[in-house]
Each structure stands twice: as C-alpha cells, then as structure tokens.
Amino acid sequence: MFGENLTLGQASIVALFSITVVFLVLLAISYLIRLIAVIVTSIQKPKEAPAAKSAPAPAAEEPAETEDDSHLVAVITAAVASYLGKDSSSFVVKSITPLNTESDWSRLSRTSALH
C-alpha cells in the first residue's frame, strides 16, 4: 500500500492509526488497573469485617504501650548519655514528644535527596 516515498496524506494516515492504537492500549491498561483494584478491595473487605467486631479490644492493649514507652525512655536516655559522655544518672528525661509534623511529600523528598 505504501511505497518507499510517503505522501503527506499517507503519513497522516500512519500517524493517526499509530496514535489510535496507543490510545486504545492505554485505555485497556486503565480498565485493567481498575478491575484489579476492584478485585483487591473485594478480597480485603471480608478480612476487615472481623477486625471491626473486635474494636473494643484495643483498650486492653494500652498497658503494653506504657511498657513500650518506658523502654523507649530508657533507650533515649542511654543514647543521650552516650552522646554527652556522661552517666545517665546525671540527668533526667522528663518528656519525649514525637515530632511527626512533616508530610509524606517532604519525607519523600528528603530521603530521595540522600540517594
């Protein structure tokens, strides 16, 4: 159909056909991703239902967090003592406030700058 030399009309037909094929493939990929997302969410929903029934249980887990906090205080105290080169009995850690004010975007940009 097309010889060695293409006319402007023939080149336009080839370009239009190529663009159409690419668009249709991208559309098919988009629908495939949506289908997979629907399947994954339908599989995960039955697993979340039993967890919702046991919602009152986390109240009993709070003493475990207190134990973790005491361990965290001990680790931070030891780290500060090591950094200062002093004995840990020479100072008291009164409070620990986590600083989780940065957004995911800023954390991502900071970590990607390291690589």
C-alpha positions as CSV (number, residue, x, y, z in Angstrom):
1,M,0.0,0.0,0.0
2,F,2.8,2.4,0.9
3,G,5.8,2.7,-1.3
4,E,9.3,4.0,-0.4
5,N,8.1,7.6,-0.6
6,L,5.2,8.5,1.5
7,T,3.0,11.4,0.6
8,L,1.7,13.8,3.3
9,G,-1.7,12.1,3.2
10,Q,-0.2,8.6,3.7
11,A,2.0,9.8,6.5
12,S,-1.0,11.3,8.2
13,I,-2.9,8.0,8.0
14,V,0.0,6.1,9.5
15,A,0.3,8.7,12.3
16,L,-3.4,8.7,13.0
17,F,-3.5,4.9,13.1
18,S,-0.5,4.8,15.4
19,I,-1.9,7.3,17.8
20,T,-5.2,5.5,17.9
21,V,-3.5,2.2,18.7
22,V,-1.5,3.7,21.5
23,F,-4.6,5.4,22.9
24,L,-6.6,2.2,22.9
25,V,-3.8,0.2,24.6
26,L,-3.6,2.9,27.3
27,L,-7.3,2.8,27.7
28,A,-7.2,-1.0,28.1
29,I,-4.4,-0.7,30.7
30,S,-6.5,1.8,32.6
31,Y,-9.5,-0.5,32.7
32,L,-7.3,-3.4,33.7
33,I,-5.9,-1.4,36.7
34,R,-9.5,-0.5,37.8
35,L,-10.5,-4.1,37.5
36,I,-7.6,-5.3,39.6
37,A,-8.4,-2.6,42.2
38,V,-12.0,-3.7,42.5
39,I,-10.9,-7.3,42.9
40,V,-8.3,-6.5,45.6
41,T,-10.8,-4.4,47.6
42,S,-13.5,-7.1,47.4
43,I,-10.9,-9.6,48.7
44,Q,-9.8,-7.3,51.5
45,K,-13.3,-6.3,52.7
46,P,-14.2,-9.7,54.3
47,K,-10.9,-9.6,56.2
48,E,-11.7,-6.1,57.6
49,A,-15.1,-7.1,58.9
50,P,-13.9,-9.4,61.8
51,A,-11.5,-6.7,62.8
52,A,-14.4,-4.2,63.2
53,K,-16.1,-6.6,65.6
54,S,-13.1,-6.6,67.9
55,A,-12.9,-2.8,68.1
56,P,-13.3,-2.7,71.9
57,A,-10.1,-4.9,72.3
58,P,-7.5,-2.1,71.8
59,A,-8.5,-0.5,75.1
60,A,-6.9,-3.6,76.8
61,E,-3.7,-3.1,74.9
62,E,-2.8,0.3,76.3
63,P,-0.7,-1.1,79.2
64,A,1.6,-2.6,76.5
65,E,2.1,0.9,75.1
66,T,3.1,2.1,78.6
67,E,5.7,-0.6,78.8
68,D,7.0,0.3,75.3
69,D,7.2,3.9,76.4
70,S,9.4,3.0,79.5
71,H,11.7,1.0,77.2
72,L,11.8,3.9,74.8
73,V,12.7,6.4,77.6
74,A,15.5,4.0,78.7
75,V,16.8,3.8,75.2
76,I,16.7,7.5,74.6
77,T,18.3,8.2,78.0
78,A,21.1,5.8,77.2
79,A,21.6,7.4,73.7
80,V,21.8,11.0,75.2
81,A,24.1,9.8,78.0
82,S,26.4,8.2,75.4
83,Y,26.3,11.3,73.2
84,L,27.1,13.6,76.1
85,G,29.7,11.3,77.6
86,K,28.0,11.4,81.0
87,D,26.4,8.9,83.3
88,S,22.7,8.5,82.8
89,S,22.1,9.3,86.5
90,S,23.3,12.9,86.0
91,F,20.2,14.0,84.1
92,V,16.5,13.1,83.9
93,V,14.5,12.7,80.7
94,K,11.2,14.5,81.7
95,S,9.2,14.1,78.5
96,I,9.5,12.8,75.0
97,T,7.5,14.5,72.3
98,P,7.5,12.8,68.8
99,L,7.8,15.3,66.0
100,N,5.7,13.9,63.2
101,T,4.8,17.2,61.7
102,E,6.3,16.6,58.3
103,S,4.2,15.5,55.4
104,D,4.8,12.3,53.4
105,W,5.9,14.5,50.5
106,S,8.6,16.3,52.5
107,R,9.8,13.0,53.9
108,L,10.0,11.5,50.4
109,S,11.9,14.5,49.1
110,R,14.4,14.3,52.0
111,T,15.0,10.6,51.6
112,S,15.3,10.8,47.8
113,A,17.9,13.6,48.1
114,L,20.1,11.2,50.1
115,H,20.3,8.7,47.2
